[in-house]
């Protein structure tokens, strides 16, 4: 995730309201992640991807199967 995208996410997440959890689809950290911005602001974070890696909480069996 580019620095510009991380800044955008950090500004946008307060609109969700308190106590919410952010779901990031395609969360494997290659160039950055929204996780820190979410957790620093007091929001939950759950990352899913089709490949295991840093910031992935759940690996989907395929991009077409949401289990």
Secondary structure, 3 states (H helix, E strand, C coil): CCHHHHHHHHHHHHHHCCCCEEEEECCCCCCCCCHHHHHHCCCEEEEEECCCCCCCCEECCECCECC
